Amino acid sequence: MSGPSEGNPTTLQRLVGMFRAAMGALGRSPSDRDVERWAVVIHASMSGRGRSYHTVGHVFQVNGGTDPIGSLAILFHDTVYCEVDGGLPRGLESQLGDLLRVEAGQVELRPFDPAKHPLRALVARIFGFQPGEAVTHQRGLNELASALLAVRSLESHLTPAELAEMVTCIEATIPFRPADAEDELAARLSQADEEHGLGLGEAGVLRAVRRAVDVANRDVGNFAYDDPGAFLSHTWEIIPESNPTLRLPAYTLSEYRSAMTRMEGFLASLDADRVFREHGGTPDAEALAGLRARAATNLARGTRYLRQKVLAARVLEGLAMLSGGDAPVSLFMGDLPGEVSSRRLEEILPASAPTAPDVDDVVFRLLREGRARESGFDLRHSPLASFLYAGLGDAGTDRALACEDGWPLLEAVDPALLTVVARASAQIATTRSAALEAIADRVAP
């Protein structure tokens, strides 16, 4: 008779299954106690309240390969995320506290004697750090800490060469680096191979870095989704991680605008060539071109989508500032669906078809119909942004966004559109009805 969990395993059971499969493929037979301990470390590390994208679910999503070293790297690669977790994840201080010093927001690799701590020296060599050196987020703080945790957890079950190959995979998940990052990684791994007698050789180093590139590309695979709505859904899961105020129940219009602005700037700054990586013909030229082409399309549309969200947020923020000051988003938009059943701004705004000549149909559909999945802090669809975009298009939006906040921005919006938004807002933000109606009267065509 099968147990009740066999057809629907728990998260911890799935993690245990990943460890067993990887270890079995390497010819190892860890005890139940070992795999349970490892699975609990992964689950606890990636279940912090601040996490919405880098969760255990991300591990299962990325683990699409059959390579056991790659699977072990994927299990550990996001266990540490200091900016989101507020430092080392709960329970990891005892395992990493003697390896990393975290004080007043500064992190450094603690000094050590490489002769007495060869595995610590191995990790430092592959990452390119010296004992006692400061480590920053941009240079791979989270990945370094995750790799140290992986080695400390598995050192009694893997050979130094296998540990080095796993660490190489984790190092490669440092995102959005220059084109020569993998060449430098290969050079450091070659040096580690010589210093620690790993026995990889030139062919082994090439194989290890190719595997690492495959892991890194799967880690950012959502950038090459064919469905732009699915790509944006993953983007939306990242926003609360980098904007803690959006995890609160009553974030303000200014806080929301700032979050949208930061994410728009982030996407606009990304180069598709830096998203997907290549080394030694992996992936092949055709596959790499396809990944980067889809990433470029998603980045362009995602940036345009976010510009429309920024404009909508700045319009509401401007109305709020001119009618009494910053306010919770819910005062002007209504409660999020699922919180309570209440009237919302989109119920008042008219449904508009695009009239501007330069509206991107895909972006408009995403704004009007919504991303692929719901979000805990925002509407899946964007009624105000789609309403403004329909009338302004790309050029009109960009002209408005170039203006200063307040009246300069509002006056750059088509008066017919702004009047509708101001009067609709007056029906939701009833404590400001008079001031909002006065604004509508002033701008009415």
DOVO-588514 format. One record per residue (C-alpha): x, z, y. Coordinates in steps of 0.001 Angstrom, whole numbers, plus 524288, in hexadecimal, padded with zeros to 5 digits. Layout:
+-------+-------+-------+
|     X |     Z |     Y |
+-------+-------+-------+
|     X |     Z |     Y |
...
+-------+-------+-------+
// end
This chain:
+-------+-------+-------+
|     X |     Z |     Y |
+-------+-------+-------+
| 80000 | 80000 | 80000 |
| 80569 | 7FC4E | 80D4E |
| 8060B | 80632 | 8183D |
| 7FD88 | 804AF | 82471 |
| 8092B | 80133 | 82D0B |
| 80EA3 | 7F612 | 824E4 |
| 80603 | 7EBCB | 82B22 |
| 80700 | 7F17C | 838CF |
| 81421 | 7F862 | 83A48 |
| 816C4 | 801B8 | 8455C |
| 820F4 | 7FEC5 | 84FA9 |
| 82A98 | 807EC | 84921 |
| 82815 | 8018A | 83BF0 |
| 82ADC | 7F438 | 841D3 |
| 8379A | 7F93F | 84793 |
| 83B46 | 7FF1A | 83A74 |
| 83848 | 7F1ED | 8342E |
| 8414C | 7EAE5 | 83DC4 |
| 84C64 | 7F450 | 83AE5 |
| 84A6E | 7F34B | 82C32 |
| 84A1C | 7E46D | 82C86 |
| 85662 | 7E36D | 834E0 |
| 85DF8 | 7ED68 | 82D1A |
| 85995 | 7E77B | 82049 |
| 85E46 | 7DA0D | 824A9 |
| 86B96 | 7E034 | 8274B |
| 86BCD | 7E66B | 819C2 |
| 86993 | 7F45D | 81EA9 |
| 85FC1 | 7FE4F | 819C2 |
| 85DC1 | 808B1 | 82423 |
| 855CE | 814B0 | 82088 |
| 847D9 | 816EA | 824D0 |
| 84CFF | 82161 | 82DD2 |
| 8565B | 817DE | 83457 |
| 84C70 | 80D1C | 83709 |
| 84277 | 8170A | 83BA3 |
| 84C4B | 81CC3 | 84540 |
| 84FE4 | 80F5F | 84A74 |
| 841B7 | 80B28 | 84BD0 |
| 83E2F | 817AE | 85305 |
| 84977 | 8159C | 85C99 |
| 844BA | 807DC | 85FC9 |
| 83680 | 80BED | 860E2 |
| 8392B | 817C3 | 86983 |
| 842CD | 8108D | 87248 |
| 8399E | 80534 | 87509 |
| 82CF9 | 80CD1 | 876BC |
| 82F8B | 812BA | 88412 |
| 8242A | 81306 | 88D92 |
| 82B0C | 809F8 | 89700 |
| 82C73 | 7FF04 | 88D16 |
| 822B6 | 7F3F0 | 88CC8 |
| 82B0D | 7E853 | 8887F |
| 83738 | 7EDEA | 881F3 |
| 82F43 | 7F4EC | 8779B |
| 82FFC | 7F522 | 868CA |
| 826F3 | 7E95C | 868E1 |
| 831E6 | 7E1A1 | 86F5F |
| 83A99 | 7E48A | 8639A |
| 830C2 | 7DE9C | 85A44 |
| 82EA0 | 7D2F6 | 86324 |
| 83D22 | 7CFBA | 86443 |
| 8405E | 7D1F2 | 855F5 |
| 83D6A | 7C42C | 85157 |
| 84A38 | 7C198 | 84A6F |
| 84EEE | 7C481 | 83CB3 |
| 85CD2 | 7C895 | 84015 |
| 85E7B | 7D723 | 83CD6 |
| 868E0 | 7D9D3 | 84730 |
| 86028 | 7D373 | 85167 |
| 85478 | 7DB81 | 84CEC |
| 85C06 | 7E83F | 84E1B |
| 8606D | 7E457 | 85BC0 |
| 8526E | 7E14C | 85FAA |
| 84DEB | 7EE95 | 85ADA |
| 8575F | 7F58A | 863EB |
| 85958 | 7EC35 | 86F5B |
| 84F3B | 7F237 | 87896 |
| 84FA9 | 8005F | 87439 |
| 855AF | 8044A | 8813A |
| 84F9B | 7FFDF | 88E12 |
| 8542F | 809B9 | 89827 |
| 84D05 | 8041E | 8A3F2 |
| 83FDB | 80532 | 89D21 |
| 8421D | 81184 | 89525 |
| 84820 | 8191D | 8A05F |
| 85524 | 81A5E | 89945 |
| 857C0 | 81B1D | 88ACC |
| 84B53 | 81AA1 | 88298 |
| 8459D | 8275A | 87D95 |
| 84D4B | 82C87 | 8721C |
| 8595E | 82408 | 8741E |
| 86106 | 82D59 | 87CC5 |
| 8668B | 83417 | 870B8 |
| 86AAC | 8270A | 86AC6 |
| 8702A | 82096 | 87703 |
| 873B1 | 82BE2 | 87FE1 |
| 881A2 | 82C9D | 87AE4 |
| 8832C | 81DD0 | 87C96 |
| 87D4F | 81BBF | 88A19 |
| 87D7D | 8246D | 89614 |
| 87114 | 8236B | 89E47 |
| 871E5 | 82A94 | 8AB3D |
| 86A87 | 82837 | 8B7E2 |
| 866D1 | 81A7F | 8B3E5 |
| 874DA | 81707 | 8B04B |
| 8784B | 8139F | 8A23E |
| 885CC | 8126E | 89C7C |
| 88B97 | 8108F | 88F17 |
| 891C5 | 81DC8 | 88C47 |
| 8A088 | 81DD2 | 88A77 |
| 8A4FB | 81DC0 | 87C43 |
| 8B0EF | 81B82 | 873EF |
| 8AF6C | 80E15 | 86D6B |
| 8B7EB | 81282 | 8620F |
| 8AED7 | 81DE1 | 85F13 |
| 8A240 | 8166C | 861D6 |
| 8A45D | 8088B | 85CEA |
| 89601 | 804C3 | 85C5F |
| 893D6 | 8092F | 86A50 |
| 89FB4 | 8012A | 86E05 |
| 89A2C | 7F59C | 86686 |
| 88D77 | 7F5F2 | 86E46 |
| 894B9 | 7F77C | 87B1E |
| 89D71 | 7EBE2 | 877EC |
| 89216 | 7E2E2 | 87499 |
| 88B23 | 7E6AD | 88134 |
| 8978D | 7E5F2 | 88942 |
| 89798 | 7F41C | 88DFE |
| 8A281 | 7FE13 | 88EE1 |
| 8A127 | 80C9E | 88BC9 |
| 89CCA | 813C3 | 89800 |
| 897CC | 80769 | 89EB3 |
| 88B12 | 8076D | 8A660 |
| 88032 | 7FF61 | 8A049 |
| 87543 | 7F8D9 | 8A7F5 |
| 86868 | 7F2D7 | 8A411 |
| 86D35 | 7E567 | 8A822 |
| 87926 | 7E66A | 89F64 |
| 8717D | 7EA9A | 8936F |
| 86F38 | 7F94B | 89435 |
| 86311 | 7F90F | 88BBD |
| 868EC | 7EFC8 | 881D4 |
| 8758B | 7F7A6 | 880F3 |
| 86E1D | 8044A | 87EBB |
| 86559 | 7FDA0 | 874AC |
| 8714E | 7F849 | 86D8B |
| 877C6 | 805B3 | 86D52 |
| 86B52 | 80B5A | 86794 |
| 86AA9 | 8008E | 85D59 |
| 878B1 | 802DE | 85907 |
| 8771D | 81191 | 85891 |
| 86ABD | 8100C | 8507B |
| 86FE2 | 8060B | 846B9 |
| 87E84 | 8088C | 84610 |
| 87DA1 | 80EDA | 83897 |
| 87689 | 80316 | 832D8 |
| 87D42 | 7F736 | 83900 |
| 88B45 | 7F2A1 | 8393F |
| 89296 | 7F20A | 84642 |
| 89161 | 7E330 | 845EA |
| 8829B | 7E3F2 | 84405 |
| 8818C | 7EE08 | 84ED8 |
| 88975 | 7E518 | 857C2 |
| 88095 | 7D995 | 854E9 |
| 8747F | 7E1E4 | 857A7 |
| 87A59 | 7E6BF | 86474 |
| 87D68 | 7D8AE | 8682D |
| 86EF9 | 7D558 | 866AE |
| 86AD8 | 7E0C5 | 86F27 |
| 874D9 | 7DD42 | 879A2 |
| 86F90 | 7CF63 | 87A05 |
| 86212 | 7D463 | 87DF5 |
| 86730 | 7D7DA | 88B8F |
| 85EA2 | 7CDE8 | 89295 |
| 86075 | 7C321 | 89C9D |
| 86F49 | 7C257 | 89CFD |
| 8785A | 7B716 | 8A0C6 |
| 87AE5 | 7AC1B | 89731 |
| 88809 | 7B147 | 892C2 |
| 882E1 | 7BE93 | 88E3D |
| 882FB | 7BAC6 | 87FDB |
| 890CC | 7B55E | 880C3 |
| 8953D | 7C25D | 88656 |
| 88DC1 | 7C99E | 87BBE |
| 89470 | 7C15D | 8714D |
| 8A1AA | 7C456 | 87753 |
| 89F1B | 7D2F7 | 8773C |
| 89A2C | 7D289 | 8693E |
| 8A68C | 7CB1F | 86542 |
| 8AE9E | 7D5B3 | 86BAE |
| 8A6D1 | 7E034 | 864A6 |
| 8A89C | 7D8D6 | 857E5 |
| 8B751 | 7D967 | 859AB |
| 8B7E3 | 7E76C | 85E7E |
| 8AF0C | 7ED17 | 853F9 |
| 8B268 | 7E449 | 848A1 |
| 8A467 | 7DFCC | 846D8 |
| 8A80E | 7D3B7 | 83F19 |
| 89EAD | 7CACD | 8464B |
| 8A854 | 7C04B | 849FC |
| 8A513 | 7B4FB | 852EC |
| 899DD | 7B04C | 84A57 |
| 8941B | 7BDFB | 84969 |
| 8949C | 7BFF0 | 85818 |
| 88DDB | 7B2DC | 85A51 |
| 88375 | 7B657 | 85055 |
| 8814B | 7C3A9 | 8569F |
| 87FAD | 7BE4A | 86464 |
| 87692 | 7B38B | 85FAE |
| 86E2E | 7BDE5 | 85935 |
| 86E86 | 7C5D2 | 865BD |
| 869ED | 7BA11 | 86DA7 |
| 85E97 | 7B838 | 86448 |
| 85AB0 | 7C685 | 865D8 |
| 85BF6 | 7C5C2 | 874AB |
| 853A4 | 7B969 | 87572 |
| 84903 | 7BF71 | 86D14 |
| 84951 | 7CB68 | 875CC |
| 8451D | 7C2EB | 88164 |
| 83CF7 | 7B96F | 8796D |
| 830E2 | 7BBBD | 881C7 |
| 83744 | 7B3DF | 88CC1 |
| 8358C | 7A79E | 88473 |
| 82763 | 7A9C1 | 88096 |
| 81F21 | 79D7F | 88114 |
| 813CA | 7A575 | 88688 |
| 816CF | 7A9B1 | 89488 |
| 80C3B | 7B410 | 8938A |
| 8137A | 7BA76 | 88845 |
| 82035 | 7B9DA | 88FE8 |
| 819C4 | 7C087 | 89B91 |
| 813D3 | 7CAF2 | 892C7 |
| 82167 | 7CEE6 | 88E85 |
| 825EC | 7CEA2 | 89CB3 |
| 81AC8 | 7D7B2 | 8A054 |
| 81F0A | 7E17E | 895F8 |
| 82C4D | 7E279 | 89CB0 |
| 826C8 | 7E554 | 8AA53 |
| 822C0 | 7F39C | 8A800 |
| 82FF8 | 7F66B | 8A1CA |
| 83702 | 7F2DB | 8AE56 |
| 82C75 | 7F84F | 8B763 |
| 8294A | 8065A | 8B366 |
| 81EB4 | 807D9 | 8BDC9 |
| 81637 | 7FE04 | 8B686 |
| 81579 | 80767 | 8AB1C |
| 80DEB | 810BE | 8B3DE |
| 7FF16 | 80FE7 | 8B45A |
| 7FDBA | 80D90 | 8C305 |
| 808F4 | 80505 | 8C796 |
| 8078C | 7FF80 | 8D537 |
| 806B4 | 7F1CE | 8DA87 |
| 8147C | 7F2F9 | 8DFFB |
| 819C3 | 7F785 | 8D2E7 |
| 812F6 | 7EC64 | 8CBF1 |
| 817E4 | 7E277 | 8D5DE |
| 825D0 | 7E785 | 8D432 |
| 824F1 | 7E638 | 8C569 |
| 81FF6 | 7D83E | 8C643 |
| 82A5D | 7D4C3 | 8D045 |
| 8355F | 7DA11 | 8C7D8 |
| 830B3 | 7D2E9 | 8BBC0 |
| 82F07 | 7C630 | 8C367 |
| 83CC8 | 7C77B | 8C896 |
| 841F2 | 7CA34 | 8BAF7 |
| 83BA0 | 7BE2E | 8B4E5 |
| 83F59 | 7B59A | 8C06B |
| 84DA1 | 7B993 | 8BEDE |
| 84E9A | 7B66F | 8B05D |
| 85547 | 7AA2B | 8AB7D |
| 8500D | 7A51B | 89E85 |
| 85E09 | 7A233 | 89A60 |
| 860EA | 7B0C4 | 89B5D |
| 8550A | 7B49C | 89366 |
| 8586C | 7AD6D | 886E3 |
| 8664C | 7ADC5 | 881D9 |
| 86F09 | 7A4EF | 87994 |
| 87BBA | 7A685 | 87235 |
| 88280 | 79DE9 | 86857 |
| 876FF | 794B1 | 866E1 |
| 86CD0 | 79F7B | 86519 |
| 8625A | 79BE1 | 86842 |
| 8644E | 78D4B | 86726 |
| 8639E | 784F3 | 87361 |
| 855A8 | 78045 | 8713A |
| 85042 | 78DD1 | 86E76 |
| 85782 | 793AC | 87A0A |
| 85277 | 7891E | 88330 |
| 8449A | 78BDE | 87EBA |
| 845F2 | 79A86 | 880B0 |
| 84B8C | 798E2 | 88E4A |
| 84189 | 78E9F | 8924D |
| 83635 | 79763 | 88E5B |
| 83CA8 | 7A2FA | 894E9 |
| 83E63 | 79B3D | 8A181 |
| 82FFE | 79776 | 8A161 |
| 82B94 | 7A564 | 89EDB |
| 83478 | 7AACC | 8A957 |
| 82F93 | 7A108 | 8B36B |
| 82147 | 7A375 | 8B050 |
| 82357 | 7B20B | 8AEF0 |
| 829C4 | 7B283 | 8BC47 |
| 81EA9 | 7AAC1 | 8C26A |
| 814A6 | 7B371 | 8BBA3 |
| 81B5E | 7BF93 | 8C0ED |
| 81C22 | 7B9E2 | 8CEA3 |
| 80D69 | 7B8D5 | 8CE62 |
| 80C6E | 7C6DA | 8C9B1 |
| 81595 | 7CB18 | 8D49A |
| 80D66 | 7C409 | 8DEC1 |
| 800CB | 7CA41 | 8D9DF |
| 8073E | 7D799 | 8DA04 |
| 80CA5 | 7D5A8 | 8E7BD |
| 7FF69 | 7D11B | 8ECDE |
| 7F8B2 | 7DD47 | 8E79E |
| 803E4 | 7E5C7 | 8EC4B |
| 802A5 | 7DFAC | 8F9D8 |
| 7F413 | 7E245 | 8FA24 |
| 7F698 | 7F033 | 8F5DE |
| 80117 | 7F2C8 | 90013 |
| 7F88A | 7ED54 | 90AE3 |
| 7ECA7 | 7F501 | 90693 |
| 7F284 | 80269 | 90470 |
| 7FF53 | 801AE | 8FCF2 |
| 8041F | 80005 | 8EF1D |
| 7FA67 | 80340 | 8E479 |
| 7F8C0 | 80345 | 8D5C8 |
| 7F68A | 7F5AB | 8D03B |
| 7E9AB | 7FA5C | 8CAA5 |
| 7E45C | 7FD1B | 8D857 |
| 7E4CA | 7EE96 | 8DB7A |
| 7E3AC | 7E887 | 8CDE8 |
| 7DB25 | 7F23C | 8C687 |
| 7DE6B | 7F93D | 8B9EF |
| 7E59B | 7F257 | 8AF0F |
| 7DC85 | 7EDEE | 8A42B |
| 7DC1C | 7F83E | 899B0 |
| 7DE06 | 80394 | 8A31A |
| 7CFF3 | 80453 | 8A7C4 |
| 7C529 | 7FA70 | 8A9AB |
| 7C545 | 7F776 | 8B824 |
| 7C411 | 7EC5D | 8C1AD |
| 7D064 | 7E465 | 8C37D |
| 7D589 | 7DB2A | 8CDD9 |
| 7D4FC | 7CF44 | 8C4F6 |
| 7C64C | 7D0FE | 8C385 |
| 7C4F9 | 7CE35 | 8D210 |
| 7CEF2 | 7C366 | 8D3EA |
| 7C96E | 7B5C4 | 8D1B4 |
| 7CEA4 | 7ADB1 | 8C66F |
| 7D662 | 7A2E0 | 8CCD6 |
| 7DBA0 | 79617 | 8C79F |
| 7E8B6 | 791B6 | 8CD40 |
| 7E79B | 78A99 | 8DA28 |
| 7F5F4 | 78AC7 | 8DE40 |
| 7FD2B | 77E63 | 8DA27 |
| 808DE | 78545 | 8D3E4 |
| 802B8 | 78EEB | 8CA6A |
| 8097E | 78FAB | 8BD2E |
| 7FE56 | 78EE1 | 8B358 |
| 80560 | 79753 | 8A956 |
| 8087B | 7A200 | 8B332 |
| 7FA90 | 7A1BC | 8B863 |
| 7F512 | 7A2E6 | 8AAA2 |
| 7FDFE | 7AE68 | 8A7CE |
| 7F982 | 7B52C | 8B42F |
| 7EB24 | 7B278 | 8B1EE |
| 7EA2B | 7B433 | 8A32A |
| 7F519 | 7BDDA | 8A0EB |
| 80168 | 7C06B | 8994C |
| 80165 | 7C0CB | 88A7F |
| 7FFF8 | 7CF9B | 8895E |
| 7FA63 | 7DAF4 | 8910A |
| 80341 | 7E3E5 | 898DC |
| 801F7 | 7F275 | 89A9C |
| 80462 | 7F238 | 8A941 |
| 7FE7B | 7E558 | 8ADF2 |
| 7F399 | 7DBA0 | 8ABAA |
| 7F63F | 7D11D | 8A1A9 |
| 7F10F | 7C6F7 | 8AB36 |
| 7F35C | 7C63C | 8B9E6 |
| 7E6C1 | 7C346 | 8C13E |
| 7EBEB | 7C56D | 8CEFA |
| 7F882 | 7BDFB | 8CC8F |
| 7F136 | 7B27C | 8C66D |
| 7E791 | 7B251 | 8D1D4 |
| 7F286 | 7B1AD | 8DBDF |
| 7FA83 | 7A7F4 | 8D3ED |
| 7EF09 | 79EBB | 8D28E |
| 7EE3F | 79D64 | 8E144 |
| 7FC7D | 79E95 | 8E533 |
| 8041E | 79800 | 8DA49 |
| 812CE | 79938 | 8D92D |
| 81667 | 79549 | 8E705 |
| 80C1F | 79DC1 | 8ED7E |
| 8101E | 7A968 | 8E545 |
| 81E70 | 7A7A6 | 8E891 |
| 81B80 | 7A68D | 8F71B |
| 813CE | 7B342 | 8F6CD |
| 81E05 | 7BA7E | 8EED1 |
| 82861 | 7B6AD | 8F8BA |
| 82125 | 7BE75 | 90337 |
| 822D4 | 7CCC0 | 90668 |
| 81947 | 7D6C0 | 90123 |
| 80CD4 | 7D9F4 | 9085E |
| 80670 | 7D098 | 911CA |
| 810F4 | 7C5F6 | 910D3 |
| 80E7C | 7C4B2 | 9023D |
| 7FFB1 | 7C5B3 | 9034D |
| 7FF0F | 7BBA5 | 90E19 |
| 806F8 | 7B22D | 905A4 |
| 7FC06 | 7B25C | 8FB81 |
| 7F0AE | 7A8E7 | 8FD45 |
| 7E6D3 | 7B07D | 905A3 |
| 7DB88 | 7AC74 | 8FCDD |
| 7E278 | 7B266 | 8F10E |
| 7E6BB | 7BEB9 | 8F811 |
| 7D92C | 7C12C | 8FD53 |
| 7D387 | 7C0E6 | 8EF98 |
| 7DDF4 | 7CA47 | 8EA97 |
| 7DC54 | 7D3C9 | 8F5E5 |
| 7CD85 | 7D440 | 8F49A |
| 7CE6C | 7D5BD | 8E5D2 |
| 7D824 | 7E0CA | 8E776 |
| 7CEE4 | 7E764 | 8F0EA |
| 7C4D6 | 7E842 | 8E603 |
| 7CE61 | 7EF19 | 8DCCB |
| 7D62F | 7F785 | 8E667 |
| 7C9E7 | 7FD15 | 8EC89 |
| 7D153 | 80771 | 8F440 |
| 7D7AD | 7FC49 | 8FBB3 |
| 7CC30 | 7F31A | 8FCA9 |
| 7CB67 | 7F338 | 90B6C |
| 7D9E3 | 7F089 | 90D66 |
| 7DA0E | 7E5CB | 9031B |
| 7CDF5 | 7DF45 | 908CC |
| 7D48D | 7DF91 | 9161A |
| 7E04C | 7D8A0 | 91056 |
| 7D759 | 7CE99 | 90A28 |
| 7D08D | 7CC61 | 9173D |
| 7DD8D | 7CA6A | 91DFE |
| 7E27B | 7BFFD | 91477 |
| 7D589 | 7B969 | 91145 |
| 7D62D | 7AAC1 | 913DE |
+-------+-------+-------+
// end
